[in-house]
Amino acid sequence: MKTSKKISKINSKNKILLIFASLAFIVFASSILFHVTPLKLITDISDFAVHHYFISGFIAIVLFAICVKQYFFNTDIVNELRSEKKLRHDLKIKKRKLRVQNFRNNLNLKLEVLKRKIYTKNNISVSK
């Protein structure tokens, strides 16, 4: 698989991870908000479902931590793939420059040989 396809595949996974992390953070923030807010209605709701808010908040913060950890891991993989791609591209350019330089050197050698032949023929004709 090409590096670009790998990078785009990982980036799409990162988008999904960010969505899950955002939702988990919203659930965690709302569970804390329902415990801390002093309004009567929210207090009645929280008295009924205190353990539900705690459990959902705990699960959400764990899910958030896992998603963020995986996101940063995927980002590191993307950076490695990009540097690998850059190294391959630089190597390709270096090989191309080397081929061009070898071609020029061979061309210059052939031109020198032709010049010598022409020069020697001119010298012979002049001396006769």
Summary of the structure (lengths in Angstrom):
residues: 128
radius of gyration: 35.1
end to end distance: 71.0
largest distance: 122.4
contacts: 306
relative contact order: 0.10
helix: 95%
strand: 0%
